[in-house]
Amino acid sequence: MDDPVRRPLILTARNLVKEFRGFRAVDGVDLDVADGDVHALVGPNGAGKTTLFHLLTGFHKPSDGRIRLGDRDLTGLGPEQVARAGIARSFQITSLFAQLTPREHLELALQSATALGWRFWRSDRALARFSGRAMELLDEVGLAGHADVPAGALAYGRKRALELALALALEPRVLLLDEPTAGMGVEDVDRTVALIGRIRQGRTVVMVEHNMNVVGALADRVTVLQSGTVLVEGAYAEVRNDPRVISAYLGDVDAAH
Ligand SMILES: Nc1ncnc2c1ncn2[C@@H]1O[C@H](COP(=O)(O)OP(=O)(O)OP(=O)(O)O)[C@@H](O)[C@H]1O
């Protein structure tokens, strides 16, 4: 049942296919992400969530199908072009520099998003003009009090918050989060849910997430994948009680709790 007040679509995929040596990890997926929604991609292990995520961010090229952001066709673009077009994914912790502080990370990310690129790498004068915005972003993710600590010394949850701030620095039209609560204890999960709840304001978020409590707390819409295809798409409450989803997840949902 479609929600009559659904917002306009911002990100769409049509008949998306990704084949690996004849095996279809993503097999004809249609995806409709509405502007301003938190849209979760869920499904049992091996369903194709990560592959779909890589397709949406340009890390994989589709074997077939199309991806559009607003009225722009992004099909076949590489990761950097996709990011510049307005789809940002949260960085991996492994891409943080242990000796640089969160403020320095943000200043560099903000500079790289401008036409200057990385040309004035660590020139203090060039970076100083990004300091104000860097602090705003750190404040938004709750890291203002840790702005000048080397990133290597931050606790795990704070490193993830820094990744989020780095993605936000690109001012994306759509923010993609790959398992934002993976590997976290209960307290960090709660903090992360609150954080995503804050940063989603005025933004569109697509997230792959295994923890159904997190999905229930944040997602407006849910796409359930199974064997590379869309099993069900809808509001969380509808999807959660759908017998096809329950059967696909049998055992898996309990494990995620
Ligand atoms: N590079 C690859 N080469 C070959 N097969 C792949 C490749 N990447 C993924 N696959 C296969 O595609 C299927 C979907 O994998 P994918 O990682 O997208 O699933 P997933 O839903 O993210 O699973 P999980 O929840 O376990 O992370 C799996 O059977 C996987 O083995």
The ligand as a Gaussian input file, in Angstrom:
#p B3LYP/6-31G(d) Opt

LIG

0 1
 N       33.202000      -9.693000      -6.018000
 C       32.390000     -10.769000      -5.985000
 N       32.646000     -11.849000      -6.744000
 C       31.841000     -12.930000      -6.718000
 N       30.728000     -13.026000      -5.954000
 C       30.432000     -11.977000      -5.172000
 C       31.232000     -10.799000      -5.138000
 N       30.670000      -9.924000      -4.261000
 C       29.579000     -10.533000      -3.768000
 N       29.430000     -11.760000      -4.307000
 C       28.343000     -12.706000      -4.018000
 O       27.117000     -12.030000      -4.219000
 C       26.161000     -12.419000      -3.225000
 C       25.650000     -11.183000      -2.520000
 O       26.700000     -10.667000      -1.720000
 P       26.554000      -9.316000      -0.878000
 O       27.834000      -9.125000      -0.138000
 O       26.088000      -8.236000      -1.755000
 O       25.384000      -9.726000       0.130000
 P       24.927000      -8.996000       1.461000
 O       23.440000      -8.960000       1.423000
 O       25.641000      -7.714000       1.625000
 O       25.400000     -10.039000       2.554000
 P       25.934000      -9.792000       4.067000
 O       24.729000      -9.398000       4.856000
 O       26.442000     -11.149000       4.441000
 O       26.989000      -8.740000       4.011000
 C       26.852000     -13.409000      -2.320000
 O       26.514000     -14.716000      -2.738000
 C       28.322000     -13.125000      -2.557000
 O       29.088000     -14.299000      -2.366000

